[in-house]
Amino acid sequence: MSGSEFPSLADKTMLEEGGVFAPKFDKDGLIVCFAIEARTREPLMVAYMNAEALRLTLETGVAHYWSRSRKALWRKGDTSGQTQKLIEMRVDCDQDALLLMVEPQGDGGACHTGRKSCFYRAVEGGALAFRQT
């Protein structure tokens, strides 16, 4: 599915300062999406959306994503129970990245490893150090 159901803005000022939501999808029809916990602002995960996933997220209030590896639409939590209730969506200045503030459901996990966040390791001097999440 293409992003044609969303408007396209050529005018840079309108894109950056206007009130029209005109997400810019990449050449593969995807837009990067950062999900954070709405209450704590803790980063949870990075994923991608195509136009259908974005539309469904806006319509249902539950995060939907596009799996690049499976090449399939998925509603976060369908198999794990870890759905993400959309609290607020923001778009960056040039509308090519989304920030989802979500309320995690289930036990609050977002990562496929079973952790709360996909960001459970810190880079320290070129090595990885595990952090609590």
ZADO-1210 file (C-alpha; in nm, 4 decimals, padded with zeros to 6 digits):
<atoms>
<atom x="00.0000" y="00.0000" z="00.0000" code="MET" pos="1"/>
<atom x="00.1374" y="00.3422" z="-00.0895" code="SER" pos="2"/>
<atom x="00.1165" y="00.6553" z="00.1180" code="GLY" pos="3"/>
<atom x="-00.1180" y="00.8132" z="-00.1392" code="SER" pos="4"/>
<atom x="-00.4041" y="00.8215" z="00.1108" code="GLU" pos="5"/>
<atom x="-00.2056" y="01.0879" z="00.2977" code="PHE" pos="6"/>
<atom x="-00.1415" y="01.4296" z="00.1404" code="PRO" pos="7"/>
<atom x="00.1968" y="01.5247" z="-00.0004" code="SER" pos="8"/>
<atom x="00.3422" y="01.8701" z="00.0547" code="LEU" pos="9"/>
<atom x="00.6086" y="02.0126" z="-00.1756" code="ALA" pos="10"/>
<atom x="00.6241" y="02.3491" z="00.0007" code="ASP" pos="11"/>
<atom x="00.8923" y="02.3251" z="00.2716" code="LYS" pos="12"/>
<atom x="00.7356" y="02.5944" z="00.4878" code="THR" pos="13"/>
<atom x="00.3972" y="02.4219" z="00.4822" code="MET" pos="14"/>
<atom x="00.5636" y="02.0870" z="00.5531" code="LEU" pos="15"/>
<atom x="00.7590" y="02.2203" z="00.8516" code="GLU" pos="16"/>
<atom x="00.5270" y="02.4879" z="00.9885" code="GLU" pos="17"/>
<atom x="00.1818" y="02.4089" z="00.8522" code="GLY" pos="18"/>
<atom x="-00.1053" y="02.2204" z="01.0092" code="GLY" pos="19"/>
<atom x="-00.1376" y="01.9424" z="00.7492" code="VAL" pos="20"/>
<atom x="-00.0254" y="01.5923" z="00.8447" code="PHE" pos="21"/>
<atom x="00.1668" y="01.4777" z="00.5361" code="ALA" pos="22"/>
<atom x="00.3939" y="01.1890" z="00.6397" code="PRO" pos="23"/>
<atom x="00.6873" y="01.1255" z="00.4064" code="LYS" pos="24"/>
<atom x="00.7304" y="00.7562" z="00.3415" code="PHE" pos="25"/>
<atom x="01.0648" y="00.6276" z="00.2118" code="ASP" pos="26"/>
<atom x="01.1226" y="00.4539" z="-00.1224" code="LYS" pos="27"/>
<atom x="00.9883" y="00.1291" z="00.0281" code="ASP" pos="28"/>
<atom x="00.6697" y="00.3008" z="00.1458" code="GLY" pos="29"/>
<atom x="00.7762" y="00.3041" z="00.5122" code="LEU" pos="30"/>
<atom x="00.8199" y="00.5631" z="00.7851" code="ILE" pos="31"/>
<atom x="01.0309" y="00.5074" z="01.0974" code="VAL" pos="32"/>
<atom x="00.8440" y="00.5100" z="01.4255" code="CYS" pos="33"/>
<atom x="00.9810" y="00.5474" z="01.7783" code="PHE" pos="34"/>
<atom x="00.7594" y="00.4198" z="02.0585" code="ALA" pos="35"/>
<atom x="00.8038" y="00.5508" z="02.4114" code="ILE" pos="36"/>
<atom x="00.6052" y="00.4936" z="02.7279" code="GLU" pos="37"/>
<atom x="00.3740" y="00.7939" z="02.7648" code="ALA" pos="38"/>
<atom x="00.3972" y="00.8195" z="03.1437" code="ARG" pos="39"/>
<atom x="00.7727" y="00.7707" z="03.1966" code="THR" pos="40"/>
<atom x="00.9013" y="00.8731" z="02.8508" code="ARG" pos="41"/>
<atom x="01.1163" y="00.5583" z="02.8543" code="GLU" pos="42"/>
<atom x="01.2145" y="00.4435" z="02.5035" code="PRO" pos="43"/>
<atom x="01.0483" y="00.1141" z="02.4155" code="LEU" pos="44"/>
<atom x="01.1183" y="00.0274" z="02.0541" code="MET" pos="45"/>
<atom x="01.1818" y="00.1397" z="01.6980" code="VAL" pos="46"/>
<atom x="00.9663" y="00.0016" z="01.4201" code="ALA" pos="47"/>
<atom x="00.8303" y="00.0973" z="01.0797" code="TYR" pos="48"/>
<atom x="00.4846" y="00.1756" z="00.9506" code="MET" pos="49"/>
<atom x="00.3453" y="00.1696" z="00.6024" code="ASN" pos="50"/>
<atom x="00.0378" y="00.3771" z="00.5154" code="ALA" pos="51"/>
<atom x="-00.2005" y="00.0995" z="00.6205" code="GLU" pos="52"/>
<atom x="-00.0322" y="00.0530" z="00.9598" code="ALA" pos="53"/>
<atom x="-00.0430" y="00.4278" z="01.0155" code="LEU" pos="54"/>
<atom x="-00.4086" y="00.4473" z="00.9159" code="ARG" pos="55"/>
<atom x="-00.5025" y="00.1554" z="01.1433" code="LEU" pos="56"/>
<atom x="-00.3091" y="00.3031" z="01.4345" code="THR" pos="57"/>
<atom x="-00.4929" y="00.6330" z="01.3968" code="LEU" pos="58"/>
<atom x="-00.8322" y="00.4627" z="01.3513" code="GLU" pos="59"/>
<atom x="-00.8067" y="00.2090" z="01.6335" code="THR" pos="60"/>
<atom x="-00.5814" y="00.3821" z="01.8869" code="GLY" pos="61"/>
<atom x="-00.3644" y="00.0688" z="01.9006" code="VAL" pos="62"/>
<atom x="-00.0157" y="00.0585" z="01.7468" code="ALA" pos="63"/>
<atom x="00.0180" y="-00.1290" z="01.4178" code="HIS" pos="64"/>
<atom x="00.3520" y="-00.1739" z="01.2432" code="TYR" pos="65"/>
<atom x="00.5030" y="-00.3152" z="00.9247" code="TRP" pos="66"/>
<atom x="00.7464" y="-00.6037" z="00.9682" code="SER" pos="67"/>
<atom x="01.0303" y="-00.5602" z="00.7201" code="ARG" pos="68"/>
<atom x="01.1533" y="-00.9166" z="00.7776" code="SER" pos="69"/>
<atom x="00.8115" y="-01.0823" z="00.7377" code="ARG" pos="70"/>
<atom x="00.6854" y="-00.8224" z="00.4911" code="LYS" pos="71"/>
<atom x="00.3577" y="-00.8150" z="00.6791" code="ALA" pos="72"/>
<atom x="00.1345" y="-00.5813" z="00.8733" code="LEU" pos="73"/>
<atom x="00.1117" y="-00.6593" z="01.2452" code="TRP" pos="74"/>
<atom x="-00.0764" y="-00.5217" z="01.5393" code="ARG" pos="75"/>
<atom x="00.1671" y="-00.4977" z="01.8287" code="LYS" pos="76"/>
<atom x="00.0729" y="-00.7596" z="02.0864" code="GLY" pos="77"/>
<atom x="-00.1352" y="-00.9929" z="01.8695" code="ASP" pos="78"/>
<atom x="00.0730" y="-01.2911" z="01.9773" code="THR" pos="79"/>
<atom x="00.2368" y="-01.1619" z="02.2964" code="SER" pos="80"/>
<atom x="-00.0515" y="-00.9674" z="02.4514" code="GLY" pos="81"/>
<atom x="00.1786" y="-00.6642" z="02.4733" code="GLN" pos="82"/>
<atom x="-00.0423" y="-00.4216" z="02.2840" code="THR" pos="83"/>
<atom x="00.0343" y="-00.0505" z="02.2819" code="GLN" pos="84"/>
<atom x="-00.2498" y="00.1943" z="02.3406" code="LYS" pos="85"/>
<atom x="-00.1792" y="00.5156" z="02.1524" code="LEU" pos="86"/>
<atom x="-00.1842" y="00.8194" z="02.3819" code="ILE" pos="87"/>
<atom x="-00.0282" y="01.0728" z="02.1449" code="GLU" pos="88"/>
<atom x="00.1431" y="01.0710" z="01.8070" code="MET" pos="89"/>
<atom x="00.3951" y="01.3326" z="01.7021" code="ARG" pos="90"/>
<atom x="00.5720" y="01.3883" z="01.3721" code="VAL" pos="91"/>
<atom x="00.9193" y="01.5368" z="01.3303" code="ASP" pos="92"/>
<atom x="00.9936" y="01.8651" z="01.1515" code="CYS" pos="93"/>
<atom x="01.0116" y="01.7237" z="00.7994" code="ASP" pos="94"/>
<atom x="00.7458" y="01.4589" z="00.8639" code="GLN" pos="95"/>
<atom x="00.9631" y="01.1558" z="00.7916" code="ASP" pos="96"/>
<atom x="00.9649" y="01.0094" z="01.1442" code="ALA" pos="97"/>
<atom x="00.6920" y="00.9438" z="01.4000" code="LEU" pos="98"/>
<atom x="00.6989" y="00.9401" z="01.7786" code="LEU" pos="99"/>
<atom x="00.4308" y="00.7300" z="01.9454" code="LEU" pos="100"/>
<atom x="00.3613" y="00.7881" z="02.3118" code="MET" pos="101"/>
<atom x="00.1936" y="00.4685" z="02.4192" code="VAL" pos="102"/>
<atom x="00.0502" y="00.2999" z="02.7235" code="GLU" pos="103"/>
<atom x="00.1878" y="-00.0556" z="02.7173" code="PRO" pos="104"/>
<atom x="-00.0683" y="-00.3253" z="02.7923" code="GLN" pos="105"/>
<atom x="-00.0130" y="-00.6792" z="02.9205" code="GLY" pos="106"/>
<atom x="00.2843" y="-00.6843" z="03.1571" code="ASP" pos="107"/>
<atom x="00.4302" y="-00.3733" z="02.9920" code="GLY" pos="108"/>
<atom x="00.6854" y="-00.5457" z="02.7718" code="GLY" pos="109"/>
<atom x="00.7693" y="-00.4159" z="02.4272" code="ALA" pos="110"/>
<atom x="01.0726" y="-00.6196" z="02.3204" code="CYS" pos="111"/>
<atom x="01.0473" y="-00.9607" z="02.1551" code="HIS" pos="112"/>
<atom x="01.3132" y="-01.0775" z="02.4070" code="THR" pos="113"/>
<atom x="01.0572" y="-01.0351" z="02.6862" code="GLY" pos="114"/>
<atom x="01.2098" y="-00.7160" z="02.8199" code="ARG" pos="115"/>
<atom x="01.0201" y="-00.3925" z="02.8741" code="LYS" pos="116"/>
<atom x="01.2393" y="-00.2029" z="02.6263" code="SER" pos="117"/>
<atom x="01.4450" y="-00.2997" z="02.3241" code="CYS" pos="118"/>
<atom x="01.7092" y="-00.0594" z="02.4591" code="PHE" pos="119"/>
<atom x="01.8456" y="-00.2817" z="02.7363" code="TYR" pos="120"/>
<atom x="02.2178" y="-00.2508" z="02.6541" code="ARG" pos="121"/>
<atom x="02.4490" y="00.0496" z="02.6803" code="ALA" pos="122"/>
<atom x="02.7597" y="00.0908" z="02.4651" code="VAL" pos="123"/>
<atom x="03.0585" y="00.1505" z="02.6886" code="GLU" pos="124"/>
<atom x="03.4015" y="00.1738" z="02.5269" code="GLY" pos="125"/>
<atom x="03.2947" y="-00.0429" z="02.2345" code="GLY" pos="126"/>
<atom x="03.1443" y="-00.3150" z="02.4552" code="ALA" pos="127"/>
<atom x="02.7858" y="-00.3763" z="02.5566" code="LEU" pos="128"/>
<atom x="02.6690" y="-00.3486" z="02.9169" code="ALA" pos="129"/>
<atom x="02.3270" y="-00.4771" z="03.0171" code="PHE" pos="130"/>
<atom x="02.0880" y="-00.2359" z="03.1891" code="ARG" pos="131"/>
<atom x="01.7699" y="-00.2931" z="03.3856" code="GLN" pos="132"/>
<atom x="01.4521" y="-00.2626" z="03.1815" code="THR" pos="133"/>
</atoms>
